[in-house]
């Protein structure tokens, strides 16, 4: 239940966000994360996504951001060579309390689950602004988008879906994940897409 503390196996992956209610496809090939998947499937099917801090001096075991999202393995394909293709379904954001001293090859944390807001909605102007900027951004990047399908999304699915797939840097992605509500997240998305557009798409957005 949200608000409870729980032990989570974490998959530190820069640039990969997951939001409650959304899905994230993953290809698992490293031995330590194959072991993590096997362990998850034998227990509760939970895997926690979290970004490593890009400025961490320890590249083998980088420091982690405080906030991530735990997901449930909704679909799994086990390949003959030991690799996995997964689809994770987001369950809840979490805050890391402490990293645990474990003997497993994969890292584990004690975490507090964060309650998810229910049925958040955007003001009409905010929704229109986000859709307009998303169209401009997609056209500039050459993305093919089914805008009719986009228009049918509820506000939370729209905002979180864009935040999850947006090609921004680690710090920007983390800021989107940690936004306190979808209005704030939508506003940040608009700012990031405008910033990216002004810089001609030469580099990924950097949020310092």
C-alpha positions in Angstrom: 0.0 0.0 0.0 1.2 3.6 -0.7 2.9 5.1 2.4 4.3 1.8 3.5 8.0 0.9 3.6 9.1 -2.0 1.5 12.2 -3.7 0.2 12.8 -3.2 -3.5 15.2 -4.6 -6.1 16.3 -1.6 -8.2 17.3 -1.4 -11.8 19.4 1.8 -12.2 19.0 3.0 -15.8 19.7 6.5 -16.9 17.0 8.1 -19.0 14.4 5.5 -18.2 11.3 6.7 -16.4 8.2 4.8 -15.3 5.0 6.3 -14.0 2.1 4.6 -12.2 -0.4 3.2 -14.7 2.0 3.4 -17.7 4.1 0.7 -19.3 7.8 0.4 -20.0 9.4 -2.2 -22.3 12.8 -3.5 -21.2 15.4 -5.8 -22.7 17.4 -7.5 -19.9 20.8 -8.9 -20.9 23.3 -8.2 -18.1 23.8 -11.3 -15.7 23.0 -9.3 -12.6 19.7 -8.0 -13.9 18.8 -11.4 -15.4 19.2 -12.6 -11.8 17.0 -9.8 -10.6 14.3 -10.8 -13.0 14.5 -14.4 -12.0 14.2 -13.3 -8.3 11.3 -11.0 -9.1 9.4 -13.7 -10.9 9.9 -16.1 -8.1 8.6 -13.6 -5.5 6.3 -10.6 -6.3 7.1 -9.7 -9.9 8.2 -6.2 -8.7 11.2 -4.3 -10.2 11.9 -0.8 -9.2 13.2 1.7 -11.8 15.5 4.5 -10.6 18.0 6.7 -12.3 21.7 6.8 -11.2 23.1 10.2 -10.6 25.2 11.2 -13.6 27.8 13.1 -11.4 28.5 10.1 -9.2 32.3 9.3 -9.1 31.6 5.5 -8.7 30.7 4.4 -12.2 30.4 0.7 -11.2 28.0 1.5 -8.3 26.7 5.0 -8.9 24.7 6.9 -6.3 21.0 6.9 -7.0 18.4 9.6 -7.1 15.9 9.6 -4.2 12.8 9.0 -6.2 11.9 6.2 -8.6 8.9 4.1 -9.6 8.2 0.4 -8.8 6.6 -1.6 -11.5 5.1 -5.1 -11.8 6.2 -7.4 -14.6 3.1 -7.5 -16.7 4.6 -9.5 -19.6 7.8 -11.5 -19.8 9.6 -13.4 -22.6 12.4 -15.6 -21.5 14.9 -16.2 -24.3 17.0 -19.4 -24.7 20.3 -17.5 -24.0 19.0 -16.2 -20.6 18.0 -12.7 -21.7 14.5 -11.4 -21.1 12.1 -9.0 -22.8 9.8 -7.4 -20.2 6.9 -5.0 -20.0 6.7 -3.3 -16.6 3.5 -1.7 -15.5 4.0 1.2 -13.1 2.6 0.7 -9.6 3.8 3.5 -7.4 6.5 6.2 -7.0 8.8 5.6 -4.1 11.4 7.4 -2.1 14.7 5.6 -1.1 15.2 5.5 2.6 18.5 3.6 2.5 20.4 1.2 0.3 20.6 -2.3 1.8 23.8 -4.3 2.3 22.9 -7.5 0.3 24.7 -10.5 -1.2 22.7 -10.4 -4.4 24.4 -9.2 -7.6 21.6 -6.6 -8.0 21.1 -3.7 -5.6 18.2 -3.4 -3.1 16.8 -0.6 -1.1 14.4 0.1 1.7 11.9 2.5 0.3 8.7 4.4 1.2 5.9 4.2 -1.4 4.4 7.5 -2.4 0.7 7.8 -2.7 -0.4 8.5 -6.3 -2.8 11.4 -7.0 -6.2 10.2 -8.3 -7.8 11.7 -11.5 -5.7 14.9 -11.7 -6.8 17.2 -14.5 -5.3 20.1 -16.3 -6.8 23.5 -16.9 -8.1 23.8 -20.4 -5.4 26.3 -21.3 -2.6 24.2 -19.9 -3.8 21.1 -21.9 -4.0 23.2 -25.1 -0.5 24.6 -24.5 0.9 21.2 -24.0 -0.7 19.7 -27.1 0.4 22.7 -29.2 4.0 22.5 -28.0 4.0 18.7 -28.4 3.0 19.1 -32.0 5.7 21.6 -32.7 8.3 19.5 -30.9 7.3 16.3 -32.8 7.3 18.0 -36.2 10.7 19.5 -35.5 12.1 16.1 -34.5 10.4 14.2 -37.4 8.3 12.1 -35.1 5.2 10.4 -36.5 2.3 10.8 -34.0 -1.3 9.7 -34.1 -2.8 13.0 -32.9 -6.3 11.7 -32.9 -5.3 9.0 -30.4 -3.3 11.6 -28.3 -6.5 13.8 -28.2 -8.4 11.0 -26.6 -5.9 10.5 -23.7 -6.9 11.7 -20.2 -4.7 14.4 -18.8 -2.6 12.1 -16.6 -1.9 9.7 -19.4 -1.0 12.5 -21.7 1.4 14.3 -19.4 3.0 11.3 -17.9 3.3 9.6 -21.3 5.1 12.5 -22.8 7.4 12.8 -19.7 8.2 9.1 -19.9 9.3 9.1 -23.6 10.7 12.6 -23.9 14.4 12.6 -25.2 15.7 14.8 -22.4 18.8 14.3 -20.2 18.9 12.5 -16.9 18.4 15.6 -14.7 15.5 16.9 -16.8 13.8 13.5 -16.7 14.3 13.3 -12.9 12.7 16.8 -12.5 9.7 15.6 -14.5 9.4 12.5 -12.3 9.6 14.5 -9.1 7.1 17.2 -10.1 4.5 17.3 -7.4 1.5 17.3 -9.7 0.6 17.0 -13.4 0.1 20.8 -13.7 3.7 21.4 -12.7 4.9 18.5 -14.8 3.0 19.8 -17.9 4.4 23.3 -17.4 7.9 21.9 -17.1 7.4 19.8 -20.3 6.4 22.9 -22.3 9.5 24.7 -21.0 11.8 21.9 -21.9 10.3 21.4 -25.4 10.6 25.1 -26.1 14.2 25.1 -24.8 15.1 22.1 -26.9 13.5 23.7 -30.0 15.5 26.9 -29.5 18.7 25.0 -29.5 17.9 23.3 -32.8 18.0 19.8 -31.5 21.8 19.7 -31.7 22.1 18.2 -28.2 19.9 16.6 -25.6 18.3 19.1 -23.2 20.4 19.7 -20.2 18.8 20.9 -17.0 21.3 22.0 -14.3 
